Amino acid sequence: MKYLLPGLVALSLLAVACGVESELKDWQFSKDEEQWESVTVPHSYNALDGPTQKYYRGKAHYCREVSFPSGKNAFLLFEGAAQAAEVYLDGTLLRAHKGGYTPFVVPLPHSGQVEVICDNTEDIEMIPVSSDFNKNGGLHNPVRLLVYDDVFFSPEEYGPYRLHVVQKEVSDNKVVAEVQARVRNTGPAMKGHVLVTLKDAEGKVVASETVGINPLPGTDQDIQATLTLDNPHLWNGVLDPYLYTVEIQVNKDVARTEVGFRYFSVDRDKGFSLNGKPYPLRGVSMHQDMAGKASALTREDIANDYAIVKELGCNFLRLAHYPHNDEEFRLCDRMGIIVQTEIPWVNICGTNASEAYFENIHQQMWEMVTSLYNHPSICFWGMW
């Protein structure tokens, strides 16, 4: 952008000691950079014409001022910018991203005017090329501003939750979980520790470990911690979707995620088993879509959809044909619904396709697994 659009409100942050995550809802929007309107994200510019065969496929612009205190580390987290996106700060390109359904983060070097150009034009080097659903354009999932002090857990390697909980061993009698994260130090040399805790549903600490760190200025340090829990309360689908919380802390920065411990198997004769017992899967395939909104669903819209899912008696969902809004996976965790999530590699395999096409498939698969890794509801990762 060459000029500052009128009416854009800077986001002010008051409490940044423990890191701040703020949802950026208010944007200025235009298809031609001449006529602008105020919109609220999530937003799709195919909200009205999406159900038609001649829906708009092209570029659109989202702009707003973003402000954070000097000396802090800031990132923009896009949960889904469809279908491709270019992110600019004061006219300088920060990142281009291909893939409309997987989260990505963009470091912000300073406050300023952010412009996001979304583009849902057909691109034979980006999936989906062909599909039985319209490829809506826009910031159709939430956008967040993340702000941290000089020592923090990076959001770039382990997804929006900034940590992975690897379920190394799960049985009725014991859980062994490995917690992985990356500490980034943008300040002076420091020597300290990361506190890793596992809390039950009532908030009681049931396991913990302390990991020493010594990152040099301008470097990252990976951490791994092992948590062991005897006689765990297992996540048992719709019968008992019990959730623990894993929390990691370095200095004043805290990252956390809910997690459910479970084990499962699939047998062609016996079907699906959860925690060693037969668990027949009954459910539906569902899109992130609503009349008059396209794929830009609010939390209220999602809650209404899942009230219907519950009324139907589903214990399984195939969230087709792409990773949905993270709010849906959180609901599935808490409702005990088994999930298949998948990347939008639809219809066209890619015979004689370019290397870039297959690199995009790999990229979207990596982003899906990385960002959704901790959700106990996900038992199936789909590619096709």
Secondary structure as the mmCIF struct_conf table of DSSP 4:
data_model
#
loop_
_struct_conf.conf_type_id
_struct_conf.id
_struct_conf.beg_label_comp_id
_struct_conf.beg_label_asym_id
_struct_conf.beg_label_seq_id
_struct_conf.end_label_comp_id
_struct_conf.end_label_asym_id
_struct_conf.end_label_seq_id
BEND BEND1 TYR A 3 TYR A 3
HELX_LH_PP_P HELX_LH_PP_P1 LEU A 4 LEU A 5
TURN_TY1_P TURN_TY1_P1 PRO A 6 GLY A 7
HELX_LH_PP_P HELX_LH_PP_P2 LEU A 8 SER A 12
TURN_TY1_P TURN_TY1_P2 ALA A 17 CYS A 18
STRN STRN1 VAL A 20 GLU A 23
STRN STRN2 ASP A 26 SER A 30
BEND BEND2 LYS A 31 GLN A 35
STRN STRN3 GLU A 37 THR A 40
BEND BEND3 VAL A 41 PRO A 42
TURN_TY1_P TURN_TY1_P3 TYR A 45 PRO A 51
BEND BEND4 THR A 52 THR A 52
TURN_TY1_P TURN_TY1_P4 GLN A 53 LYS A 54
BEND BEND5 GLY A 58 GLY A 58
STRN STRN4 LYS A 59 VAL A 66
TURN_TY1_P TURN_TY1_P5 SER A 70 GLY A 71
BEND BEND6 LYS A 72 LYS A 72
STRN STRN5 ASN A 73 PHE A 78
BEND BEND7 GLU A 79 GLU A 79
STRN STRN6 ALA A 82 ALA A 82
BEND BEND8 GLN A 83 GLN A 83
STRN STRN7 ALA A 84 LEU A 89
TURN_TY1_P TURN_TY1_P6 ASP A 90 GLY A 91
STRN STRN8 THR A 92 LYS A 98
BEND BEND9 GLY A 100 THR A 102
STRN STRN9 PHE A 104 LEU A 108
BEND BEND10 PRO A 109 SER A 111
STRN STRN10 GLY A 112 ASP A 119
BEND BEND11 THR A 121 THR A 121
TURN_TY1_P TURN_TY1_P7 ILE A 124 GLU A 125
BEND BEND12 MET A 126 ILE A 127
BEND BEND13 VAL A 129 SER A 130
BEND BEND14 ASP A 132 PHE A 133
STRN STRN11 GLY A 138 GLY A 138
BEND BEND15 ASN A 141 ASN A 141
STRN STRN12 VAL A 143 TYR A 148
BEND BEND16 ASP A 150 ASP A 150
STRN STRN13 VAL A 151 PHE A 153
BEND BEND17 PRO A 155 TYR A 158
TURN_TY1_P TURN_TY1_P8 GLY A 159 ARG A 162
STRN STRN14 HIS A 164 VAL A 170
BEND BEND18 ASP A 172 ASN A 173
STRN STRN15 LYS A 174 ASN A 185
BEND BEND19 GLY A 187 PRO A 188
STRN STRN16 GLY A 192 LYS A 199
TURN_TY1_P TURN_TY1_P9 ALA A 201 GLU A 202
BEND BEND20 GLY A 203 GLY A 203
STRN STRN17 VAL A 205 ILE A 213
HELX_LH_PP_P HELX_LH_PP_P3 PRO A 215 LEU A 216
TURN_TY1_P TURN_TY1_P10 PRO A 217 GLY A 218
STRN STRN18 THR A 219 ASP A 230
BEND BEND21 ASN A 231 ASN A 231
STRN STRN19 TRP A 235 ASN A 236
HELX_RH_3T_P HELX_RH_3T_P1 GLY A 237 LEU A 239
STRN STRN20 ASP A 240 PRO A 241
STRN STRN21 TYR A 244 VAL A 250
TURN_TY1_P TURN_TY1_P11 ASN A 251 LYS A 252
STRN STRN22 ASP A 253 VAL A 259
STRN STRN23 PHE A 264 ASP A 267
TURN_TY1_P TURN_TY1_P12 ARG A 268 LYS A 270
STRN STRN24 GLY A 271 LEU A 274
TURN_TY1_P TURN_TY1_P13 ASN A 275 GLY A 276
STRN STRN25 LYS A 277 PRO A 278
STRN STRN26 GLY A 283 MET A 286
BEND BEND22 GLN A 288 GLN A 288
STRN STRN27 MET A 290 MET A 290
TURN_TY1_P TURN_TY1_P14 ALA A 291 LYS A 293
STRN STRN28 ALA A 294 ALA A 294
TURN_TY1_P TURN_TY1_P15 SER A 295 SER A 295
HELX_RH_AL_P HELX_RH_AL_P1 ARG A 299 LEU A 312
TURN_TY1_P TURN_TY1_P16 GLY A 313 GLY A 313
BEND BEND23 ASN A 315 ASN A 315
STRN STRN29 PHE A 316 LEU A 319
BEND BEND24 HIS A 321 TYR A 322
HELX_RH_AL_P HELX_RH_AL_P2 ASP A 326 MET A 335
TURN_TY1_P TURN_TY1_P17 GLY A 336 GLY A 336
STRN STRN30 ILE A 338 GLU A 342
BEND BEND25 ASN A 347 ASN A 347
TURN_TY1_P TURN_TY1_P18 THR A 351 ASN A 352
HELX_RH_AL_P HELX_RH_AL_P3 GLU A 355 LEU A 372
TURN_TY1_P TURN_TY1_P19 TYR A 373 ASN A 374
TURN_TY1_P TURN_TY1_P20 PRO A 376 SER A 377
STRN STRN31 ILE A 378 GLY A 382
#
